[in-house]
Amino acid sequence: MIPPCSAPHGSFFKTLEQTEPVKKYQLFGINSFLYNYPLSSDDVLEERINECITQYQSHPFHGFSLSLNYHPVKSLPPERLYRFMNSLLTRLPVCCSYHVRDQQDRILESIQEVMSWHKGTAARCHISHLKFGGVSHKGLFPERYQTLLEWQKNSKFPLSWDTYPFAFASTTLTSLFPTTDFWQEQSEEDVCQWLVDNPPPRLAETTVVCDHTQFNQKTLGTIASELEESLEKALLTICRTLNGGGTYQRAFCEEEDLLWLLAQPETFIASDSFGLGQVHPRCTDTFTTVLFRAWQKGEQALCELVQRLQNGAQTVFPENPQTTLAKGQAAELFFFMPKSGSNNQPDFLVRGTIIGNNLFRFD
């Protein structure tokens, strides 16, 4: 039973307002850079690398981030992308955090792809939001994970990974196409034919998340039925209605497999960036979810998890100053849930806080 909070809320919020904000360490986004400085040919490689290093060093960045399943990187020739990244990380050996190309059947092959860019460098290779998605991995997480541990053990550069406690995937609707604007640049016939020839996994089961009541929280199969259109045409209709906005969600793995992965000591638990259009639970509910699960197991499990959360950030970014808990110290953890439909962090509904050894709930 969680004890009620007897202290007045006013003094608690006043203390929060006077507390220094959490220090943020920003990564340099390769995808955004390549939008503005395209790798249009091999001839511009050296020029792009020089410009990337110049921009990186002009701000206090703490590493790179790159998503291979987002534009414009997903459509680049792999050999050109390899030469760009390997040369960049050789000259600037900082941590690079990846969303790999395929998080389902080809997850291990996709991890090897980004690892190949780090060979001959001292740059950390960090796999962001590790997943073993799809039925081919069901019940085989320990076997797949052991392969990763062997790679980590034998790697000559640092290798690490994180995940979050949600058994579903979510990203922008337009990422289902070969380029961001494909849905509006091509004819209806060409868009639909491309989707037929390159069918996204479980398209009918994909749930649309947006601020349009006609589509929000409905599967694409349901929407197609209501519109009396094919799945492909319905997806195009949604993109046109939302003008390229909106996200989608779909089941990714089994809950018991995910819980096994989260329990592994080498797996860091990490949240995600702010959501698009609507606040995503990965952005706001990650740490609340895992801490509450740990609290249900007892004080020791909760303390161990807090330590893991700290050690994760310290391992990936060892050069950055970290404040860690010493034995006998207590942490104050503030849980919150943003108000529905808001991306503004101050607009929240309080869930609870841990003060000393007691957990208080305000909701």
C-alpha positions as MATLAB code, in Angstrom:
seq = 'MIPPCSAPHGSFFKTLEQTEPVKKYQLFGINSFLYNYPLSSDDVLEERINECITQYQSHPFHGFSLSLNYHPVKSLPPERLYRFMNSLLTRLPVCCSYHVRDQQDRILESIQEVMSWHKGTAARCHISHLKFGGVSHKGLFPERYQTLLEWQKNSKFPLSWDTYPFAFASTTLTSLFPTTDFWQEQSEEDVCQWLVDNPPPRLAETTVVCDHTQFNQKTLGTIASELEESLEKALLTICRTLNGGGTYQRAFCEEEDLLWLLAQPETFIASDSFGLGQVHPRCTDTFTTVLFRAWQKGEQALCELVQRLQNGAQTVFPENPQTTLAKGQAAELFFFMPKSGSNNQPDFLVRGTIIGNNLFRFD';
ca = [
       0.000    0.000    0.000;
       1.430    3.382   -0.978;
       1.123    5.869    1.904;
      -0.728    9.120    1.198;
       1.211   12.364    1.120;
       0.551   14.399    4.261;
       2.866   17.318    3.463;
       1.376   20.369    1.678;
       2.039   20.335   -2.057;
       2.943   24.030   -2.211;
       6.296   23.743   -0.432;
       7.252   20.731   -2.546;
       6.587   22.548   -5.836;
       8.367   25.653   -4.567;
      11.428   23.508   -3.906;
      11.202   22.089   -7.427;
      11.056   25.559   -8.947;
      14.227   26.567   -7.103;
      16.127   23.399   -8.042;
      18.706   23.624  -10.795;
      17.507   21.998  -14.036;
      18.848   18.619  -15.100;
      21.982   19.071  -17.177;
      21.475   17.973  -20.774;
      24.134   16.659  -23.089;
      23.306   17.258  -26.738;
      24.288   14.969  -29.603;
      25.031   16.199  -33.130;
      22.362   14.807  -35.488;
      23.913   13.327  -38.654;
      20.497   13.024  -40.331;
      19.796   16.732  -39.944;
      23.288   17.595  -41.147;
      22.890   15.483  -44.300;
      19.579   17.167  -45.103;
      21.453   20.453  -45.416;
      24.704   19.019  -46.801;
      23.681   16.014  -48.946;
      26.065   13.176  -49.742;
      25.031   13.439  -53.365;
      28.202   11.830  -54.734;
      31.567   10.416  -53.667;
      33.192   13.642  -54.849;
      31.786   15.636  -51.904;
      32.779   13.184  -49.126;
      35.856   15.056  -47.902;
      34.080   18.405  -48.072;
      31.125   17.051  -46.056;
      33.378   15.491  -43.413;
      35.275   18.759  -42.948;
      32.031   20.733  -42.636;
      30.587   18.217  -40.178;
      33.670   18.430  -37.933;
      33.640   22.244  -38.100;
      29.999   22.413  -37.029;
      30.478   19.785  -34.314;
      33.412   21.632  -32.772;
      31.650   24.994  -32.860;
      29.161   23.887  -30.150;
      29.484   21.857  -26.923;
      28.233   18.579  -28.437;
      28.936   15.275  -26.688;
      28.738   12.820  -29.575;
      26.820   11.973  -32.742;
      23.417   10.442  -33.333;
      22.308    8.744  -36.540;
      19.132    6.901  -37.594;
      19.487    4.514  -40.513;
      15.742    3.974  -40.811;
      15.042    7.694  -41.276;
      15.593   10.062  -44.167;
      17.896   11.021  -45.793;
      20.260    8.332  -44.486;
      18.031    5.339  -45.285;
      18.285    5.951  -49.038;
      22.072    6.573  -49.191;
      24.303    3.960  -50.874;
      25.717    1.855  -47.975;
      29.311    2.025  -49.268;
      29.229    5.831  -49.443;
      27.725    6.045  -45.960;
      30.423    3.675  -44.664;
      33.234    5.837  -46.064;
      31.696    8.983  -44.629;
      31.167    7.586  -41.125;
      34.437    5.657  -40.859;
      36.460    8.700  -41.930;
      34.471   10.986  -39.634;
      34.893    8.736  -36.561;
      38.585    8.182  -37.323;
      39.183   11.924  -37.244;
      36.720   12.634  -34.426;
      36.483    9.509  -32.212;
      33.448   10.418  -30.100;
      30.412    8.347  -29.113;
      27.907    7.697  -31.902;
      24.404    6.571  -30.943;
      22.445    4.629  -33.585;
      18.939    3.653  -34.547;
      20.015    0.713  -36.700;
      18.584   -0.053  -40.141;
      16.463   -3.104  -39.250;
      15.278   -3.847  -35.712;
      13.470   -7.031  -36.652;
      14.720  -10.153  -38.478;
      18.004   -8.503  -39.560;
      18.805   -6.809  -36.229;
      22.188   -8.528  -35.750;
      23.197   -7.842  -39.341;
      22.185   -4.196  -38.872;
      24.269   -3.878  -35.711;
      27.259   -5.312  -37.569;
      26.776   -2.650  -40.243;
      27.305    0.246  -37.821;
      30.042   -1.626  -35.958;
      31.981   -1.833  -39.225;
      32.133    1.972  -39.316;
      34.035    1.983  -35.992;
      36.794   -0.424  -36.988;
      40.166    1.254  -36.661;
      38.706    4.018  -34.461;
      38.390    4.577  -30.712;
      34.816    5.879  -31.004;
      32.086    4.268  -28.884;
      29.365    2.466  -30.851;
      26.098    2.757  -28.921;
      22.934    0.978  -30.104;
      19.961    3.117  -29.150;
      16.727    1.342  -28.174;
      17.880   -2.218  -28.828;
      15.024   -4.452  -29.973;
      14.687   -7.970  -31.261;
      11.477   -7.352  -33.160;
       9.215   -9.857  -34.865;
       8.202  -13.476  -34.358;
      11.565  -14.860  -35.529;
      13.107  -13.830  -32.168;
      10.288  -15.040  -29.919;
      11.765  -17.028  -27.035;
      15.288  -16.602  -28.464;
      16.324  -13.357  -26.764;
      19.006  -15.082  -24.603;
      20.616  -16.637  -27.706;
      20.570  -13.363  -29.657;
      21.824  -11.441  -26.631;
      24.729  -13.825  -26.111;
      25.914  -12.973  -29.615;
      25.971   -9.292  -28.646;
      27.945  -10.050  -25.491;
      30.550  -11.924  -27.554;
      30.842   -8.973  -29.935;
      31.208   -6.606  -26.989;
      33.899   -8.762  -25.398;
      35.958   -9.047  -28.593;
      35.468   -5.497  -29.871;
      38.495   -3.184  -30.028;
      36.208   -0.156  -29.603;
      33.592    0.423  -26.876;
      30.198   -1.181  -27.663;
      27.028   -0.621  -25.628;
      23.232   -0.534  -25.979;
      20.089    0.694  -24.274;
      16.390   -0.122  -24.449;
      13.076    1.120  -23.054;
      10.266   -0.843  -21.387;
       7.697   -0.826  -24.181;
       6.921   -3.810  -26.405;
       5.767   -1.676  -29.324;
       7.421    0.445  -32.000;
       6.476    3.985  -32.945;
       7.727    6.543  -35.443;
       6.544    8.966  -38.126;
       4.111    7.780  -40.794;
       6.278    9.211  -43.587;
       9.166    6.919  -42.566;
       7.199    4.114  -44.224;
       8.163    5.644  -47.593;
      11.595    5.728  -49.288;
      11.866    9.522  -48.807;
      10.061   11.968  -46.535;
       8.081   13.675  -49.328;
       7.551   10.603  -51.495;
       3.809   10.555  -50.711;
       3.326   14.039  -52.218;
       5.983   14.026  -54.928;
       4.771   10.873  -56.672;
       1.437   10.072  -58.293;
      -1.171    8.165  -56.347;
      -0.646    5.156  -58.589;
       3.134    5.170  -58.071;
       2.848    5.570  -54.291;
       0.395    2.695  -53.966;
       2.420    0.480  -56.278;
       5.595    1.150  -54.298;
       3.807    0.079  -51.095;
       2.576   -3.078  -52.809;
       6.120   -3.884  -53.972;
       7.690   -2.917  -50.611;
       5.016   -3.794  -48.023;
       5.721   -2.482  -44.488;
       5.447   -5.250  -41.861;
       1.935   -5.854  -40.452;
       0.548   -2.739  -42.116;
      -3.088   -3.578  -41.353;
      -2.274   -3.894  -37.618;
      -0.443   -0.564  -37.494;
      -2.147    1.968  -35.197;
      -2.231    5.609  -36.286;
      -1.579    8.266  -33.615;
      -2.463   11.853  -34.535;
      -4.656   14.822  -33.608;
      -7.331   13.928  -36.186;
     -10.297   12.158  -34.572;
     -11.173   10.249  -37.748;
      -7.846    8.372  -37.630;
      -6.433    8.647  -34.096;
      -5.879    5.352  -32.235;
      -7.320    3.281  -35.079;
      -5.522    0.553  -36.997;
      -4.820    1.149  -40.650;
      -6.977   -1.872  -41.434;
      -9.933   -0.268  -39.658;
      -9.366    3.073  -41.373;
      -9.121    1.401  -44.801;
     -12.392   -0.401  -44.151;
     -14.142    2.810  -43.078;
     -12.822    4.680  -46.129;
     -13.554    1.704  -48.383;
      -9.999    1.936  -49.714;
      -7.029   -0.403  -49.985;
      -4.434   -0.290  -47.205;
      -2.031    1.508  -49.529;
      -4.556    4.124  -50.632;
      -5.738    4.626  -47.022;
      -2.168    5.342  -45.883;
      -1.801    7.911  -48.651;
      -5.141    9.491  -47.689;
      -3.985    9.815  -44.078;
      -0.671   11.413  -45.091;
      -2.476   13.903  -47.303;
      -5.026   14.753  -44.601;
      -2.324   15.222  -41.953;
       0.016   16.969  -44.424;
       2.795   14.526  -43.614;
       2.225   14.566  -39.853;
       1.203   11.809  -37.468;
       2.931    8.734  -36.093;
       2.184    5.041  -35.948;
       2.531    2.264  -33.376;
       2.626   -1.506  -33.716;
       3.446   -4.445  -31.469;
       7.115   -5.295  -31.679;
       7.991   -8.135  -29.334;
       6.623  -10.312  -26.549;
       6.347   -8.704  -23.108;
       8.169  -11.567  -21.365;
      11.089  -11.309  -23.805;
      11.312   -7.565  -23.236;
      11.316   -7.991  -19.441;
      14.165  -10.504  -19.789;
      16.158   -7.998  -21.844;
      15.539   -5.182  -19.349;
      16.850   -7.363  -16.536;
      20.261   -7.909  -18.140;
      22.987   -5.936  -16.308;
      24.621   -4.693  -19.528;
      21.372   -3.147  -20.805;
      20.943    0.530  -20.012;
      17.426    1.883  -19.685;
      16.933    5.051  -21.697;
      14.064    7.282  -22.693;
      13.476    8.840  -26.111;
      13.210   12.341  -27.565;
      10.075   14.445  -27.301;
       7.142   13.096  -29.288;
       5.707   14.510  -32.489;
       2.222   15.978  -32.288;
       1.376   14.096  -29.103;
       3.483   13.164  -26.114;
       4.680    9.588  -26.511;
       4.934    7.309  -23.456;
       8.555    6.542  -24.370;
       9.307   10.222  -23.718;
       7.496   10.576  -20.405;
       6.739    7.191  -18.874;
       9.960    5.200  -19.312;
      11.581    5.804  -15.943;
       8.289    5.857  -14.061;
       7.458    2.438  -15.473;
      10.724    0.717  -14.620;
      11.108    2.377  -11.209;
       7.586    1.441  -10.191;
       8.221   -2.178  -11.220;
      11.419   -2.169   -9.163;
       9.658   -0.587   -6.177;
       7.088   -3.396   -6.252;
       9.964   -5.871   -5.840;
      11.300   -4.104   -2.753;
      13.789   -1.514   -1.586;
      16.889   -3.405   -2.725;
      15.583   -3.785   -6.288;
      14.696   -0.086   -6.399;
      18.151    0.989   -5.196;
      19.849   -1.320   -7.695;
      17.811    0.127  -10.544;
      18.622    3.722   -9.569;
      22.291    2.735   -9.628;
      21.889    1.157  -13.080;
      20.274    4.313  -14.438;
      23.234    6.338  -13.206;
      25.862    3.885  -14.407;
      24.363    3.782  -17.894;
      24.867    7.479  -18.567;
      28.301    7.395  -16.940;
      29.405    4.481  -19.135;
      28.284    6.028  -22.434;
      29.589    9.505  -21.578;
      32.489    8.927  -19.141;
      34.018   12.363  -19.808;
      30.932   14.176  -18.522;
      30.732   14.931  -14.793;
      28.178   12.684  -13.097;
      26.802   12.816   -9.590;
      26.386    9.258   -8.320;
      24.827    7.993   -5.122;
      27.176    6.870   -2.405;
      26.262    4.129    0.063;
      23.763    5.394    2.606;
      22.502    8.274    0.457;
      18.851    8.559   -0.601;
      17.507    9.765   -3.922;
      14.518   11.993   -4.535;
      12.782   10.949   -7.740;
       9.965   13.006   -9.195;
       7.465   11.142  -11.367;
       5.171   13.044  -13.700;
       2.708   12.536  -16.527;
       2.218   15.416  -18.995;
      -1.332   16.488  -19.664;
      -2.864   14.789  -22.679;
      -1.901   16.381  -25.995;
       0.735   18.703  -24.527;
       4.466   18.774  -25.266;
       5.091   21.413  -22.598;
       6.853   19.875  -19.637;
       5.456   22.351  -17.026;
       1.915   21.178  -17.838;
       1.960   17.958  -15.861;
      -0.132   15.869  -13.559;
       1.839   14.618  -10.570;
       2.198   10.886  -10.035;
       4.424   10.741   -7.020;
       7.872   11.071   -5.533;
      10.350    9.067   -3.473;
      11.571   10.980   -0.424;
      14.062    9.120    1.708;
      12.745    5.558    1.973;
       9.069    6.453    1.408;
       7.134    6.653   -1.823;
       4.298    9.197   -1.870;
       1.556    9.373   -4.476;
      -0.335   12.550   -5.267;
      -2.827   11.233   -7.824;
];
